Every structure is written in structure tokens, then in C-alpha cells.
Amino acid sequence: MHLTEKDLKDGSKWNGYSLYSFDRKKVSENTKSRPEWIHFGAGNIFRIFPAALCQNLLNNSLMDTGIVCSDSYDFEIIDKLFKAHDNLTLGVTLKSDGSISKEIIGSVVEAVKCSQEFSEDWKILTDAFKNASLKMVSFTITEKGYAVHAPDGKLIGSFAEDFKNPPEKATMFLSRLVLLLLERFNAGELPLAVVSMDNCSHNGEKLKTSVLEIAGAWQKNGLVSQAFLDYLSDEKKVSFPWSMIDKITPRPNEKVAGLLKKDGFEDTDLIVTSKKTYCSTFVNAEEPQYLVIEDNFPNGRPPLEKAGVYFTDRDTVNKVEKMKVCTCLNPLHTALAVSGCLLGFNLICDEMKDADLSRMVEVLGYKEGLPVVVDPKIIEPKRFIDEVITKRLPNPFMPDTPQRIACDTSQKLSIRFGETVKAYKVQNLNLSDLKIVPLVLALWCRYLLAVDDSGKPFELSPDPLLPEVTKILEGIKLGEKTDFEPKLKQLLSNEKIFGFDVVSSPLYEKVRDYFSELISGTGKVREVIHKTVN
């Protein structure tokens, strides 16, 4: 069994695999003559989520065009994954009961490199952007893909050169995107929705800001007209809808590859590109998935609501994001991350087998988070937490580690816990009722000592503030009595990290007392967690 159109013709040997039911040749012809959807970022999340949504519509005759996908960062993906396998993907869904489902996804009909140096590929893109049929351009390029400036404010990459040179010489992806939008403008100011599907807050705003900065620089340098800038700024012509996406899609898993090999499927090799992209012909991902999009499409859109996508207004998209990030998923992840590192766990799913840790996230989600959750109405928060706790976190197929989730914790605490504390204050709720929130803050401080609960050193996960925060707690040793409070106060008073001044809040004494006990000797992490949740 090989992932090619030729091999799929013998359907008898694909027993147990869902095959697409539409006429792929006809869909390909339709897409080339009147493209409706272009997607940038040809990685795993796209291949098993947006591409599968399109396939759902094609199978049910709700669309008759497929997706033109493009990559600007890693051209090896286009050659080794798409062109080598007739633009097909094997989507493997990892269910919480340990079973898997397998679907051959064929909705991608063109896969091209986003660069002028590949003239045939570039012509496919420019022709599509000049076609009145194009409704949507979507993106999964990661949050950093929208950056024009480095943290120090300087332009990254070759943006400085791009701003000075004529648009047709653009080298950075976002500059090339603006060049493609210029082609659409020159074709008659045709309308379009430019839709980020990346997992970052206010993603549409981030994309629009970068696009307008590039176009503004060109206009300032006399390279494009003010009319082009006006076109991009007019949401009735070019919209930048906000969205929230949620589907955990880890690297291809060896166990999954083994199961596919038993079926006779031979194309399971892990491909690691020169840019360190980890991929294979198959993509494995969890079963739950959410995509919520602001319904602002000037040229119409595919009926993706019939494939499970939520279309709503911008405020509701923002509320869904807050529900997930501040209450229903991300705080639970962080609690498991820091405690898991301290207790020697290597998989999140194994932590959920631990009575104390599973109880900890239940209390954090249901008892402490839900009373102040932002309710978006379109997704019921309690049901979302139910799914997280009963299906997503315990999923034995999801090779997610506490060490990975512990990355950049200093950048996450203010949103994942600080917002809950602020909400308690606004709603005049008793902060003294919180037990797990202050415990997690204390556990993170204990984690920064880089010694686990048995007294063994471990490597802290990457975090931009590690040098700063570990230096503050320098000198505090496990099992040694010391006056730690001045150091702890210095750390906990940092509102940028925690989102509020912990020291001046009613939570401080709890955090201090937890921390005091956590550093008093080996085994105390387990003891404190057990005592607190019970």
C-alpha cells in the first residue's frame, strides 16, 4: 500500500481506510479554472484539519473546488510530501479509547512553492489571486510567521531591503503575500478574505497590521499607490477575520507508524527536512477539534459551517479564545506541566492516571475556573472542560510531555492564572477560596530550583526569562532552612509575569506557605499536592 492515486484505484486493499468519494479529476479541473481557496503553510495541522474540512464538503457535494496549498518556509514539504504522493495525505485520528481512524485526504489539488524563483508555481498563485472566483486565503504559518519586527524593534530578515525594492522583488513571505494582494488590486480591486488560522490571540489583527506596514512602506517609498493602501484598509474589500483553532497535532508517532505497517501501508518513514520540519505521509492528531471564525467574507466563502466550523462575530471569537486560554484548557496544561516535571512524569496522559494530579486539574477547572469563565455561548464551557479532562488530556496516543508544555511558562502565567484572579476581584468573589491557583504559582517557583521531588537535578524547559527568574531564587536549596521570603517576594511582585502583584494580594500567604513546605525536603511536592486536593 502506497500513498498514490494509482495505488488507491485498488480499493480492496484499503480495507479500514476512508477514501474520498468525489471525482478528484473534475475537482482539480474546477480548481484550476476558478479557484476559491488558497492556503499558506502546508504543515501537519493544515493537512489533517482545514484540508479534511474541505474534503468533508467535497464528499457531500457542498463544494466542487479543492485547495491550492503553498509553503514559503520549507520547500522540501512540497516536494517530499505533496508532489511525491499526488498531493494526498493520510489523516490518522487518535481516539481517547486507544483506537484510531484512517482517512485518505485528497482535497489538495495543487501544492506550490511561494517564491518567484519557481516561475510555474508563482504563476499558479498569481493567476489565482487575479481570479474573481477566489474567496479565501488562509494561513497556518505559526505566530512568528506574522512578525515583521524582532523584540528589539528592528526589522527582521530582509524586510528592510523589501521595503526599498519594487514589490516584484519581494523576498520575505509577508512581502510576497502583499505582492499577490497587489495583483488582486490591479485586477480590479477584487474582494477577498485573508484568514489566519494560527493558534494566537487576535490573529487576524496581527496579520492585518503586518500587511499594512509592508504596503505602507511601499507607498511611502513611491512603489505603490495610496489607492492600494486604501483597498487593503477597507474591510468591505479585504477582510482579516479573527479565528480560534484548537486541535493538538504532534509529530508523527512511531506507534502509529507501526500500526499502519501492520496494515501493509509502507510509506511511514519519518521525514526530517533541513529546516527541522518533522513530517510523514501520515498526520496523527487528537479527535476533538475546534475552529471558530469571524464571519466577514467580502467575496463569499465555502459553507464550512456544514463541516463543523463555527462562524460568528469578532467579540465571540475573542470570548472563545479567552474561555480556552484562561480557564478550560491552558491553565490545566500548565498545572500538569510544572508538577509533572517535578514528579518525574514524561507524558501528560500518564499524569492523568495519577489520582492527585487528575483531581488537581478537576478542581482548577471546575471549582476555581468555571465561576469566572468567559462564556462565548456558542461552546458550553463545562462541556469543553469535560472533554479536556475525560478525552484530551488522558489520550494515551498523544505523546505530549510536561517538559514541552513547561516551555515559556513565564510568558503564560499572567493569562492562564492572572486573568482568573482579576475576574475574582471584579466579581467580588473570595480569593481565599482559591487553592489550586496559588499552588500552581508556588509549584512554578519550586520548579525553578531545577531539582525534582526526589532531589535529583533536571533541565528546565526553555523560557526567555529563565536567567532572570532563576537568579532571583539563587541560594534557595531543597531541605535547607533559609530566609527565602525576600527572594520570593521579589519574584512574586513582578506583575508582568503573574498579571498582578501576588505579594500585595490575598493569595500571597498561601503561595508563601506552599513554597515553604515544597522546599522543606524530598517528597514534599507529592505531599503538598495530595494534601491540597484531598
Steps between C-alpha positions, in 0.01 A plus 500: 500500500648830385353848521446570130192538281608191304510284811164628623328364188511155658258583780487140624837523673407820683262325737454710815599825327246768406559603138375822344182457297512801267630514143849629570583561135192715453563688827857566387379642168247720679763629740740592225236695309324665796697463825317589820744413780876545530681394814851600612685273742494139380580338834334235711214703650389614155519152350274338760267787592418767236573256216272240662225761541515571128490127426187467713328761284626342176378155605155646567487702176500826695813620316635418159846658528793395716790681665813646347755473781835674511799514728746784529720372782586136421494411133600139575146442630360577156740262323520213750146495635271643237650454155644157588155379610261669256412763762339232722517474879414214733320651798513284814268595784618386844197433718501504879389134517823397328347438158586684181316596182670548165398726212667568167466876448501614138360853515836661416523514122803727460806536725741779409798690635441862585796659326552685173801281423261210429329662205234234435400490868496878524279523191247264663485733800483825304235363262292392799532838672389674180196273465169646621401151626751506789314530830748419774871491569579322827816447704661261748851646510541523883484824697858598420415487129315832537793686651657791318702623798727326751434556874751788491291676234738440211374363170566128468645315202510699179196719565718811489605413144145401405370841611747677269469273196212474252231258623576245228842447660350409840687225687324466837177297506281783629644730235416241236149475642457877464633472144231240427239730652632775272434269204140463622468875542628559146251243368214730603515540878348155538366410849663232718512362856853455640453252785763408757431159655802510728479434871559851630275767645363765263667321208312696236611826654864384504484408132328822397750715692794336323338518155420869544851577625657344190257670262544827690877484464464442126254789470733728695782409261283567195482131402120457529207738498299634790202333334661158563543586868137613513394170341681297765354719776140461382350192670220499242766417242776320694406355838726347763264285710607388847487130580564246775638159410545209739627155404814341642707363213832357618783367288445166320498230767700176474217294652261633237754421227519146636123456484496624140781262404294209633229603253754480219540876465866553411545879479552560871857631510557808712620789285713761673569787263811717507288759681413244769140448396386159626244342270390187319238397246271454799394760754386390846279723713246489780131460421358823653536806281365854501515775243312822571519774235371856483244497222637779283551381142459776237499254208300220662646185654481120494213366719741378765236522771363177346833335586494616863659846485342769718439834326427792728595860578842627609403546865386138525823374341687693767282350774561146375874571506478628859287204607764259374815686600392643835287219638414182317825364355821698530505547882447126542790432264734729695401344834585156361818628339676639807379225733584232243857623462544498879349154542693337216220449247577493129147488358194710576274196451688317776448792736126465449523145639632649824213556745651814655589670172172420327316630806716815493396594146137414573494743793688762298260476207162434655516661845740791449473582131137448404356759744676775303527343154434720197200327343495543119154335483578309180715245691392395850801543736420208731459264208834626363672424833327161515654412165843631603506297821334179381627477141779737408744499791474122570536402133768226502587566137592864553877512559482838671750559778497724807847612398370639168204673661726650769680701230456877537292470817603851607320628190182306577425548871347848469238379253441150633471598868520878533177546306317267737622699801392827335157353425456397863573857605262653245219265603571551872568130553714381789859448385559299816285225345775436243725208589639367171581835337741601782630142510596514130677833551694346791577188295645714222725677750604158635553377142749783440739338751556232229494214752223239488301361792758227560781754519647434154591792272307530173520730199256789498301545180590797277361833619618851406497612867682199645829686567312778679260294713745228598750763612239651734455166677872421502617363835175329596582132550268206540488387863706790634342757728554849369332839496352456154221756535683810368595308184150359461343843544730645234383237251130503590472879481574492125162588348627438145552134587193434713256760370460645849715575804478171688673645808235764560212260430312271740668204327851582613492320834373182336767510230768569763382220728473252214849593381643470851366147526598405143869584563515339845625166369458217251154358443336826597363579153298180508400559859382858449302419186336200666408697810366797301277308259364269769 
